[in-house]
Amino acid sequence: APSPDRVEMEMEKFLTWFDGEEPVSSVIRSAIAHFWFVSIHPFEDGNGRLARILSDMLLARGEKSDFRFYNVSSQINKDKNHYYDILERMQHGDGDITEWLVWYMQKLVDALDEAYTIVTTILNKSFFWQKASAVPMTERQTQMLNLFLDGYEAKITSKTWAILAKCSKDTAIRDIQDLVDKNILIEDIPGAKRPSYSIVYDAEDLTQFFTDVSIIEENGIQYLKALFKGKKTICERVLKLDAERYQKGDLPLANLLSKYCSYIAAGNRDL
């Protein structure tokens, strides 16, 4: 950070630039604002939080929208070690902050990807409850289904159900069997010694709509890639456990597609 006697002057320069307009991408300006402010370090504490707020402000200005459904700050917080490392190297460098800009933009891409995943999870959940709204269920069954619909990463088994619902295993078995009878849950591998279950998002077998299904990995994240009705390429982020189970043959393709692609089929049946 600059010496205390320079802070006021440096902040004046920064704020003049911040409030000005340049023919530069708001993403680039956002990254520069974050780096510049945190390098001046005008306060004893909270400089990082304020830098993230300022960078978010520039992104919002660039979009000219009252709504923004992604959060770059959360992605930066997830990679704090790399964040501090790259800041230190750039601050002791020759003034070329290209590496910082690239890293920041990758965090933006990660934020958009996470936001898309949240939206698709909500859409699939909404689609499920539209179908299941008239099915009678206990409060415990509803709570447990919502837990898994929100992306809780675990197989649905009687043991897991009993632990999460804080009930006996016999009660968990009755809960699950009741939902199987009502076509809310389906056994993954019929007759398995230790059965696991999947939520029935869509009663229709979606394998008829999707081809060239594969699991790919990018930056340590698993994605389901497929072709919908031979026309539309889809790429949906999936839980690591689900990807591993599918590749091992422990999770049928129909159940995997139902969990992650029901909203696509529902909205594009006539495509």
Secondary structure, DSSP 8 states (H G I E B T S, - for coil): ---HHHHHHHHHHHHHHHHS--SS-HHHHHHHHHHHHHHH--SSS-HHHHHHHHHHHHHHHHHT-S-----HHHHHHHTHHHHHHHHHHHHTSSS--HHHHHHHHHHHHHHHHHHHHHHHHHHHHHHHHHHHTTS---HHHHHHHHHHHTT--S-B-HHHHHHHHT--HHHHHHHHHHHHHTTSEEESSTT-SS--EEE-S-SS-GGGTEEEEEEEEETTEEEEEEEETTTEEEEEE--HHHHHHHHHTSS-HHHHHHHHHHHHHHH-TT-
